[in-house]
Amino acid sequence: MQTIDQFNFAGKKAFVRVDFNVPLDENFNITDDNRIRAALPTLKKILSDGGSIIIGSHLGRPKGATDKFSLKHIVAHVSKVLGVEVQFANDCMGEEAVAKSAALKPGEALLLENLRFYAEEEGKPRGLAEDATDEEKAAAKKAVKASQKEFTKKLASYADCYVNDAFGTAHRAHASTALIADYFDTDNKMFGYLMEKEVTAVDKILNDIKRPFTAIMGGSKVSSKIEIIENLLSKVDNLIITGGMTFTFTKALGGKIGSSICEDDKMPLALELIEKAKKNNVKLIIAVDAKIADSFSNDANTQFVDDDVIPDGWSGLDIGPKTEEIYAKVIKESKTILWNGPTGVFEFENFSHGSKSVGEAIVEATKNGAFSLVGGGDSVACVNKFGLADGVSYVSTGGGALLEAIEGKVLPGIAAIKG
């Protein structure tokens, strides 16, 4: 497989798929440019080799061309941080994109307009009436798939080589994230530096495990993490269940959870997972106490109680001190750590202590030689909020992509390069 370090981009035009899906305020100012900065090493490598870059990205989930989701709003900032004046093509399929791509000289960069302005990027039909028949839906899907091939072929025609540096979209079989790779031979398609690091980190978690291996799974719903949990039960030594989904397990075991969040229909599943963990010799660790509140508010009245005796009208919004101690001990004794999901409503300062304590335990374990991977939007927000990101081994930029990789699924964006 070709690598970006081995490849010489001199005199070549590279189509680089990045993830510049950055948040913008009401005046179209970028409020967090981490995703842009994450792609800079790849873009700068190509330019320093004497190559030119055609940058493709999406922004938001548009249903057609709209000023709100135009990438023109980020051109000036990309130019500033890249150190090169970035040209802009106002239609990724238009004559301007063709002409500007063809005219690119070594050291120059071009940003294409939002790829998702075209339905062909995602391969999904748009504009169907709500009462469309199955036949109409099938016909529309067939039409988009047919035109998607031409869309992909045209994007590929702009460049001599293809670089995928958008791990956040690697789980999507979209035109620019997977299908385009078919138009380049093995020697002319590769991962960018960010993508390489993500793939290596995931591989280390799933296939190069140093034991004990502890996974910390948080979040509000068992249903949203079931496939990940089931896959991890064949790999980990310890599985910490935390966050809101704890209460589905607690209630299934006969505990009283007051008004805490719970998926009653998933209680049988929770009991099945407990049994599966026993069969696999996995230590399943669930909270023993909680910080409870009489309303969903940072200023609510609070108290600490055992997890299975929460009074009516009260809800668990974070773990308690006894649970913090249990979690920390397991984490600090681990050599491989995966964290996905906070312990509570960390956005409220009053209920952030549990998540912070988990993060601090992971940092300490990492200092002592553990490999730690933090992924998923809320967990990443946690380590950033508490200033702990530099203390863990790797913070993943890919939310859905990371979760699907952990579930054991083949990601189209990775398979397209690896073969």
Buried (B, 14 or more C-beta within 10 A) or exposed (E): EBEBEEBEBEEBBBBBBBBBBBEBEEEEEBEEBEBBEBBBBBBBBBBEBBBBBBBBBBBBEBEEBEEEBBBBBBBEBBBEBBEBEBBBBEBBBEEBBBEBBEEBEBBBBBBBBBBBBBBBBBBBBEEBEEEBEEEEEEBBBEEBEEBBBEBBBBBBEBBBBBBBBBBBBBBBBBBBBBBBBBBBEEEBBBBBBBBBBBBEBBEBBBEEBEEBBBBBBBBBBBBEBBBBBBBBBEBBBBBBBBBBBBBBBBBBBEBBBBBBBBBEEBBEBBBBBBEBBEEBEBBBBBBBBBBBBBEEEBEBEBEBBBBBEBEEEBBBBBBBEBBBBBBBEBBBBBBBBBBBBBBBBBBBEBBBBBBBBBBBBBBBBBEEEBBBBBBBEBBBBBBBBBEBBEBBBBBBBBBBBBBBBBBBEEBBBBEBBEE
